[in-house]
Amino acid sequence: MKRNRALSIKNWIKTMGFELTKSHLLNHRTKKLKYYTLGNFGVYEEITPARVPSEKKQKFISWTPWGDSIEVHSVKELSTAYEEFINYNPSVVLN
């Protein structure tokens, strides 16, 4: 994912009030996962470092109420996933 897209998704996550719930390393410290939640809705960021910082691989993955994981490529896709979650779970109280 291009750096500008990743930054815009991270800004949207911050603006919406998501909280960093958990962060950990995988695969002998070659991947970093950061979990963000807002109420019961969540998205995680997967970061694979590279030798050159500008080439690091970054992707965002959300999950549906049905347990399916979807890779998010833009703020619009993440916003749509969030809206679908709210429409499916209208009684969910967000903090």
DRENVO-441691 format. One record per residue (C-alpha): x, y, z; chain. Coordinates in steps of 0.1 Angstrom, whole numbers, plus 5000, padded with zeros to 4 digits. Example, Ala and Ser with C-alpha at 12.3 -4.5 7.8 and 13.67 -1.06 7.14 Angstrom:
<recs>
{c1 = 5123&c2 = 4955&c3 = 5078&chaine = A}
{c1 = 5137&c2 = 4989&c3 = 5071&chaine = A}
</recs>
This chain:
<recs>
{c1 = 5000&c2 = 5000&c3 = 5000&chaine = A}
{c1 = 5013&c2 = 5035&c3 = 4992&chaine = A}
{c1 = 5024&c2 = 5056&c3 = 5021&chaine = A}
{c1 = 4998&c2 = 5083&c3 = 5015&chaine = A}
{c1 = 4969&c2 = 5058&c3 = 5016&chaine = A}
{c1 = 4982&c2 = 5042&c3 = 5048&chaine = A}
{c1 = 4986&c2 = 5077&c3 = 5064&chaine = A}
{c1 = 4950&c2 = 5087&c3 = 5054&chaine = A}
{c1 = 4936&c2 = 5054&c3 = 5069&chaine = A}
{c1 = 4956&c2 = 5059&c3 = 5101&chaine = A}
{c1 = 4943&c2 = 5095&c3 = 5103&chaine = A}
{c1 = 4907&c2 = 5083&c3 = 5098&chaine = A}
{c1 = 4912&c2 = 5057&c3 = 5126&chaine = A}
{c1 = 4925&c2 = 5084&c3 = 5149&chaine = A}
{c1 = 4898&c2 = 5109&c3 = 5140&chaine = A}
{c1 = 4870&c2 = 5084&c3 = 5146&chaine = A}
{c1 = 4884&c2 = 5077&c3 = 5181&chaine = A}
{c1 = 4897&c2 = 5042&c3 = 5177&chaine = A}
{c1 = 4918&c2 = 5030&c3 = 5205&chaine = A}
{c1 = 4951&c2 = 5010&c3 = 5201&chaine = A}
{c1 = 4940&c2 = 4978&c3 = 5219&chaine = A}
{c1 = 4970&c2 = 4955&c3 = 5214&chaine = A}
{c1 = 5003&c2 = 4955&c3 = 5196&chaine = A}
{c1 = 5027&c2 = 4925&c3 = 5191&chaine = A}
{c1 = 5054&c2 = 4911&c3 = 5168&chaine = A}
{c1 = 5051&c2 = 4879&c3 = 5147&chaine = A}
{c1 = 5074&c2 = 4857&c3 = 5127&chaine = A}
{c1 = 5106&c2 = 4863&c3 = 5147&chaine = A}
{c1 = 5100&c2 = 4900&c3 = 5148&chaine = A}
{c1 = 5095&c2 = 4904&c3 = 5110&chaine = A}
{c1 = 5059&c2 = 4916&c3 = 5112&chaine = A}
{c1 = 5042&c2 = 4939&c3 = 5136&chaine = A}
{c1 = 5004&c2 = 4939&c3 = 5143&chaine = A}
{c1 = 4985&c2 = 4968&c3 = 5158&chaine = A}
{c1 = 4949&c2 = 4962&c3 = 5167&chaine = A}
{c1 = 4925&c2 = 4992&c3 = 5168&chaine = A}
{c1 = 4890&c2 = 4990&c3 = 5181&chaine = A}
{c1 = 4860&c2 = 5013&c3 = 5184&chaine = A}
{c1 = 4833&c2 = 4996&c3 = 5204&chaine = A}
{c1 = 4830&c2 = 4961&c3 = 5189&chaine = A}
{c1 = 4843&c2 = 4971&c3 = 5155&chaine = A}
{c1 = 4880&c2 = 4965&c3 = 5148&chaine = A}
{c1 = 4907&c2 = 4968&c3 = 5123&chaine = A}
{c1 = 4943&c2 = 4958&c3 = 5125&chaine = A}
{c1 = 4974&c2 = 4971&c3 = 5108&chaine = A}
{c1 = 5001&c2 = 4947&c3 = 5096&chaine = A}
{c1 = 5035&c2 = 4962&c3 = 5091&chaine = A}
{c1 = 5064&c2 = 4943&c3 = 5074&chaine = A}
{c1 = 5096&c2 = 4963&c3 = 5076&chaine = A}
{c1 = 5120&c2 = 4967&c3 = 5048&chaine = A}
{c1 = 5156&c2 = 4977&c3 = 5046&chaine = A}
{c1 = 5145&c2 = 5011&c3 = 5034&chaine = A}
{c1 = 5118&c2 = 5026&c3 = 5056&chaine = A}
{c1 = 5099&c2 = 5040&c3 = 5026&chaine = A}
{c1 = 5095&c2 = 5005&c3 = 5012&chaine = A}
{c1 = 5079&c2 = 4989&c3 = 5042&chaine = A}
{c1 = 5048&c2 = 4969&c3 = 5035&chaine = A}
{c1 = 5017&c2 = 4981&c3 = 5053&chaine = A}
{c1 = 4981&c2 = 4968&c3 = 5051&chaine = A}
{c1 = 4949&c2 = 4972&c3 = 5071&chaine = A}
{c1 = 4925&c2 = 4944&c3 = 5077&chaine = A}
{c1 = 4890&c2 = 4946&c3 = 5091&chaine = A}
{c1 = 4866&c2 = 4918&c3 = 5099&chaine = A}
{c1 = 4829&c2 = 4915&c3 = 5092&chaine = A}
{c1 = 4802&c2 = 4906&c3 = 5117&chaine = A}
{c1 = 4802&c2 = 4872&c3 = 5101&chaine = A}
{c1 = 4839&c2 = 4866&c3 = 5109&chaine = A}
{c1 = 4853&c2 = 4873&c3 = 5074&chaine = A}
{c1 = 4885&c2 = 4893&c3 = 5072&chaine = A}
{c1 = 4887&c2 = 4919&c3 = 5045&chaine = A}
{c1 = 4918&c2 = 4939&c3 = 5034&chaine = A}
{c1 = 4911&c2 = 4976&c3 = 5033&chaine = A}
{c1 = 4927&c2 = 4997&c3 = 5006&chaine = A}
{c1 = 4912&c2 = 5031&c3 = 5013&chaine = A}
{c1 = 4894&c2 = 5052&c3 = 5038&chaine = A}
{c1 = 4862&c2 = 5048&c3 = 5017&chaine = A}
{c1 = 4864&c2 = 5010&c3 = 5021&chaine = A}
{c1 = 4871&c2 = 5012&c3 = 5058&chaine = A}
{c1 = 4843&c2 = 5037&c3 = 5063&chaine = A}
{c1 = 4819&c2 = 5014&c3 = 5043&chaine = A}
{c1 = 4829&c2 = 4984&c3 = 5064&chaine = A}
{c1 = 4823&c2 = 5004&c3 = 5096&chaine = A}
{c1 = 4788&c2 = 5016&c3 = 5083&chaine = A}
{c1 = 4779&c2 = 4980&c3 = 5074&chaine = A}
{c1 = 4789&c2 = 4969&c3 = 5109&chaine = A}
{c1 = 4767&c2 = 4996&c3 = 5125&chaine = A}
{c1 = 4738&c2 = 4988&c3 = 5102&chaine = A}
{c1 = 4741&c2 = 4951&c3 = 5111&chaine = A}
{c1 = 4745&c2 = 4958&c3 = 5148&chaine = A}
{c1 = 4724&c2 = 4989&c3 = 5155&chaine = A}
{c1 = 4722&c2 = 4982&c3 = 5193&chaine = A}
{c1 = 4760&c2 = 4983&c3 = 5197&chaine = A}
{c1 = 4768&c2 = 5011&c3 = 5221&chaine = A}
{c1 = 4800&c2 = 5029&c3 = 5211&chaine = A}
{c1 = 4821&c2 = 5045&c3 = 5239&chaine = A}
</recs>
